[in-house]
Amino acid sequence: MAKIKKQPRPKAQTPKGFQDYFGADVTARAEMLNTIAGVYHRYGFDALETSAVETVEALGKFLPDVDRPNEGVFAWEEDNDWLALRYDLTAPLARVAAQYRNDLPSPYRRYAMGPVWRNEKPGPGRFRQFYQCDADTVGASSVAADAEICAMLSDTLEAVGIDRGDYVIRVNNRKVLDGVFEAAGLLESEYLADNVERVGVAIRAVDKIDRLGADGVRAMLGEGRKDDSGAFVEGANLAPWQVDHILNFATAKGLDSAETFARLRELVKGSQLGEEGVVELETIAALLDAQGYGPDRIIIDPSVVRGLGYYTGPVYEAELTFEVTDEKGRPRNFGSVAGGGRYDDLVKRFTGQEVPATGVSIGVDRLLAALRAKGGMDQTAVGPVVVTVMDRDRMSDYQTMVAELRNAGIRAEVYLGNPKNFGNQLKYADKRHSPVAIIAGSDEFDKGIVQIKDLILGAEIAKNATLEEWKDRPSQYEVPRDQMLAKVREILDTQS
């Protein structure tokens, strides 16, 4: 009889490009999502939750730097149809707006939150699964809807803890970019028929000007450049005069909006679409100014074009302007945490009729990382009060204690490991970042008392205080059993 080959043990490791989230991270994200939802709800948006899986056909091909409909997504074939995990929350919204168009109000204002998946090369801070938090208005053609999204994004950033002055929302219009391309001869039908990909490369090059700089964008508009790994990246191979014209657009931001608009008008001269885009930007700027959203929060910046292929009008991006230190200790700006724009053709893919739409997406994980880097949030979640076990036979008494705490709204647990070593129980409480430990053995039960240990104060005293200070500041209290709840509350209030 042949010997059965032993199956190798599976590797306990997270797949490349994914990460695990533990208590503090999950709690922080939930609190942030709740705060963001509160702002969206205040602006009149309703919640929507769609399936994580869509057909590849419904998702469409809009991711940058991909060539095939199912490249860039996690897709599989089922019953002669291709399905995929959603790569954002906007494409599913377009499907919903088309599918339920007779039932939804118009305009339809919705917000959605959840994970999205992209089958892209992972890197530092770049994951294949991440959370997004979107708000969109479907069915409103007025750029007042775009201005409202920008104002709401500003309010949202400040609500989660980003101070005014530490962020800027930059606004542009893809119509202006198209006008610049038209003036450069890139949108002529004979040229465009054979050069769609080159135009796409040019759009993505402009979108990366904050990372590549003017020289890097010039190279990408021309023959190409070597990336950080040393690999050569093919450029758009445009003529020198075309490169100059587009680069002048990307760097057209003036000292104020009036100067910026004057430069843009010169660059789109002769393009009706481009001139229409400039007028829309002027309208957005005026609407925001009327609401008190000045250049300290929102600015017009032609360098913002956004990489996704479905934008048709105004686009916007929220950038954090404070410095953080990278893994090599070098100072750098944190960068973008949110973006969006107008996509009037997305629902049309399903209905054949143009349906105006605009919206924004916040990268929740990046925003959380930014707050941590800035020191705007505690990275350690407070753990539960731990009721230690000194006498196994009194487990029902310990459970009565923990029930009393929970019923009073206090997070608490009974230690359920091996109670033989009491020191391990306190080590467990420290590892859980517990604020308080409750101690009661046979002697305490006989006397009708409990010992309550302030673990936060105890740790600080042990770390910083002299012996005399230790005596003056006790971190453990003996109280009657019926005063346990009151004393725990007192300690928690002091800690907070």
Residue pairs with C-beta under 8 A, 6 or more apart in sequence:
14 20
16 122
16 128
17 120
17 122
17 126
17 127
17 128
17 129
18 127
18 128
18 129
19 127
19 129
21 29
23 381
24 379
24 380
24 381
25 368
27 381
28 368
28 377
28 381
29 131
29 364
29 365
29 368
32 160
32 364
32 367
32 368
33 113
33 131
33 133
33 364
35 159
35 160
36 113
36 133
36 156
36 159
36 160
36 362
36 364
37 47
37 111
37 113
37 133
38 159
39 152
39 155
39 156
39 159
40 111
40 135
40 152
40 156
41 47
41 111
43 109
43 135
43 148
43 152
44 109
45 109
45 110
45 111
45 135
46 109
46 110
46 111
47 110
47 111
47 112
48 93
48 96
48 110
48 111
48 112
49 112
49 114
50 86
50 89
50 92
50 93
50 95
50 96
50 112
51 86
51 92
52 85
52 86
52 114
52 115
52 117
53 83
53 84
53 85
53 86
54 83
54 84
54 86
54 91
54 92
54 95
55 81
55 82
55 83
55 84
56 69
56 70
56 73
56 75
56 82
56 83
56 84
57 69
57 81
57 82
58 91
58 92
58 94
58 95
58 350
59 73
59 84
59 86
59 87
59 91
59 92
60 69
60 91
60 310
60 346
60 349
61 68
61 69
61 309
62 91
62 308
62 309
62 310
63 71
63 72
63 73
63 87
63 118
63 308
63 309
64 200
64 204
64 307
64 308
64 309
65 72
65 204
65 307
66 72
69 82
70 82
70 84
71 119
72 87
72 118
72 119
72 120
73 84
73 85
73 87
73 117
73 118
73 119
74 84
74 85
74 117
74 119
75 82
75 83
75 84
75 85
75 119
76 82
76 83
76 84
77 83
85 116
85 117
86 92
86 116
86 117
87 116
87 117
87 118
88 116
88 132
88 134
88 308
88 361
89 112
89 113
89 114
89 116
89 132
89 134
89 361
90 134
90 136
90 310
90 343
90 346
90 359
90 361
91 346
92 112
93 110
93 112
93 134
93 136
93 138
93 357
93 359
94 343
94 346
94 347
94 349
94 350
94 357
95 350
97 104
97 108
97 138
97 139
97 347
97 355
97 357
98 347
98 350
98 351
98 355
99 350
101 351
101 355
104 138
106 138
106 139
107 137
107 138
107 139
107 140
107 145
108 137
108 138
108 139
109 135
109 136
109 137
109 138
110 135
110 136
110 138
111 133
111 134
111 135
111 136
112 133
112 134
113 131
113 132
113 133
113 134
113 364
114 131
114 132
115 129
115 130
115 131
115 132
116 129
116 130
116 131
116 132
117 128
117 129
118 128
119 128
120 126
120 128
122 128
124 327
125 366
125 369
127 365
130 363
130 364
130 365
130 366
131 363
131 364
131 365
132 361
132 362
132 363
132 364
133 361
133 362
133 364
134 340
134 359
134 360
134 361
134 362
135 149
135 152
135 359
135 360
136 357
136 358
136 359
136 360
137 145
137 148
137 149
137 357
137 358
137 359
138 347
138 355
138 356
138 357
139 355
139 356
139 357
140 356
140 357
140 358
141 344
141 356
143 280
143 283
143 284
143 287
143 313
143 314
143 342
144 283
144 287
145 356
145 358
146 171
146 280
146 284
146 313
146 314
146 316
146 341
146 342
146 358
147 283
147 284
147 287
147 288
147 291
149 316
149 340
149 358
149 359
149 360
150 169
150 171
150 284
150 288
150 293
150 298
150 316
150 360
151 288
151 291
151 293
151 298
152 360
153 169
153 316
153 318
153 338
153 340
153 360
153 362
154 167
154 169
154 293
154 297
154 298
156 362
157 167
157 318
157 337
157 338
158 164
160 367
160 371
161 371
161 376
161 377
162 320
162 367
162 370
162 371
162 374
162 376
164 296
164 297
165 296
165 321
166 320
166 321
166 322
166 374
167 297
167 318
167 319
167 320
167 321
167 337
168 297
168 298
168 299
168 318
168 319
168 321
169 297
169 298
169 299
169 316
169 317
169 318
169 319
170 298
170 299
170 300
170 301
170 303
170 304
170 316
170 317
170 318
170 319
171 281
171 284
171 285
171 298
171 299
171 300
171 301
171 304
171 314
171 315
171 316
172 281
172 300
172 301
172 302
172 303
172 304
172 305
172 314
172 315
172 316
173 277
173 278
173 280
173 281
173 313
173 314
173 315
174 277
174 305
174 306
174 311
174 312
174 313
174 314
174 315
174 341
174 342
175 273
175 274
175 276
175 277
175 280
175 312
175 313
176 249
176 264
176 268
176 274
176 277
176 278
176 281
176 302
177 203
177 206
177 249
177 277
177 302
177 305
178 187
178 271
178 273
178 274
178 277
179 267
179 268
179 271
179 273
179 274
179 275
179 277
179 278
180 245
180 246
180 249
180 267
180 268
180 271
180 274
181 187
181 199
181 202
181 246
182 268
182 270
182 271
182 273
182 274
183 245
183 267
183 268
183 269
183 270
183 271
183 274
184 238
184 241
184 242
184 245
184 246
185 191
185 242
186 192
186 195
186 199
186 202
186 238
186 242
187 199
192 199
198 236
198 237
198 238
199 236
200 309
201 220
201 234
201 235
201 236
202 220
202 221
202 236
202 238
202 246
203 305
203 307
204 220
204 307
205 212
205 217
205 220
205 221
205 235
205 236
206 217
206 246
206 249
206 250
206 303
206 305
207 304
207 305
207 306
207 307
208 216
208 217
208 220
209 216
209 217
209 250
209 251
209 303
210 303
210 319
210 335
212 219
212 220
212 225
214 247
214 250
214 251
216 225
217 247
217 250
218 243
218 247
219 225
219 235
220 233
220 235
220 236
221 235
221 236
221 238
221 242
221 243
221 246
221 247
222 235
222 236
222 237
222 238
222 240
222 243
223 234
223 235
223 237
224 232
224 233
224 234
224 235
224 237
225 232
225 233
225 235
226 232
226 233
227 233
238 246
245 267
248 263
248 267
249 264
249 267
249 302
250 302
250 303
251 302
251 303
252 260
252 263
252 264
252 267
252 302
253 260
253 299
253 300
253 301
253 302
253 303
254 260
254 262
254 263
256 295
257 282
257 285
257 295
257 299
257 300
260 300
260 301
260 302
261 278
261 281
261 282
261 300
264 274
264 278
264 281
264 302
265 275
265 278
267 274
268 274
268 275
268 277
268 278
277 313
280 313
280 314
281 300
281 314
284 314
285 300
288 294
288 298
304 315
304 316
304 317
305 315
306 315
306 317
306 339
306 340
306 341
310 343
310 345
310 346
311 341
311 342
311 343
312 342
312 343
312 344
312 345
313 341
313 342
313 344
313 358
314 341
314 342
314 358
315 339
315 340
315 341
315 342
316 339
316 340
316 341
316 360
317 336
317 338
317 339
318 336
318 337
318 338
318 339
318 362
319 333
319 335
319 336
319 337
320 333
320 334
320 335
320 336
320 337
320 370
321 333
321 334
322 333
322 334
322 374
323 331
323 332
323 333
323 334
324 331
324 332
324 333
324 334
324 370
324 373
324 374
325 331
325 332
326 332
334 370
334 373
336 363
336 366
337 362
337 363
337 366
337 367
337 370
338 360
338 361
338 362
338 363
338 367
339 360
339 361
340 358
340 359
340 360
340 361
341 358
341 359
342 356
342 357
342 358
343 357
343 358
343 359
344 354
344 355
344 356
344 357
345 354
346 355
346 357
347 354
347 355
347 357
348 354
348 355
368 377
371 377
372 379
380 433
381 433
382 411
382 433
382 435
383 411
383 429
383 432
383 433
383 434
383 435
384 411
384 412
384 413
384 432
384 434
385 405
385 410
385 411
385 412
385 413
385 434
385 435
385 436
385 437
385 438
385 488
386 412
386 413
386 414
386 415
386 425
386 428
386 429
386 432
386 434
386 436
386 437
386 438
387 398
387 401
387 402
387 405
387 412
387 413
387 414
387 415
387 437
387 438
388 415
388 419
388 422
388 425
388 426
388 429
388 437
388 438
388 439
388 440
389 395
389 398
389 414
389 415
389 419
389 425
390 419
390 422
390 439
390 440
390 441
390 442
390 444
391 441
391 442
391 445
392 419
394 440
394 442
394 445
395 414
397 440
397 445
398 414
398 440
399 414
401 414
401 438
401 440
401 450
401 484
402 412
402 413
402 414
404 484
404 485
405 412
405 485
405 488
406 412
408 485
408 489
410 485
410 488
410 489
410 492
415 425
415 428
415 429
417 424
417 425
417 428
418 424
419 425
425 437
426 437
426 453
426 455
429 437
429 455
430 455
430 459
434 455
435 454
435 455
435 456
435 491
435 492
435 495
436 452
436 453
436 454
436 455
436 488
436 491
436 492
437 452
437 453
437 455
438 450
438 451
438 452
438 453
438 484
438 488
439 450
439 451
439 452
439 453
440 449
440 450
440 451
440 481
444 450
444 451
448 480
448 481
448 482
449 478
449 479
449 480
449 481
450 478
450 479
450 481
450 484
451 476
451 477
451 478
452 476
452 477
452 478
452 479
452 484
452 487
452 488
452 491
453 475
453 476
453 477
454 475
454 476
454 477
454 491
454 494
454 495
455 475
456 495
457 473
457 475
457 495
458 475
458 476
461 469
461 470
461 473
461 475
465 473
477 487
479 487
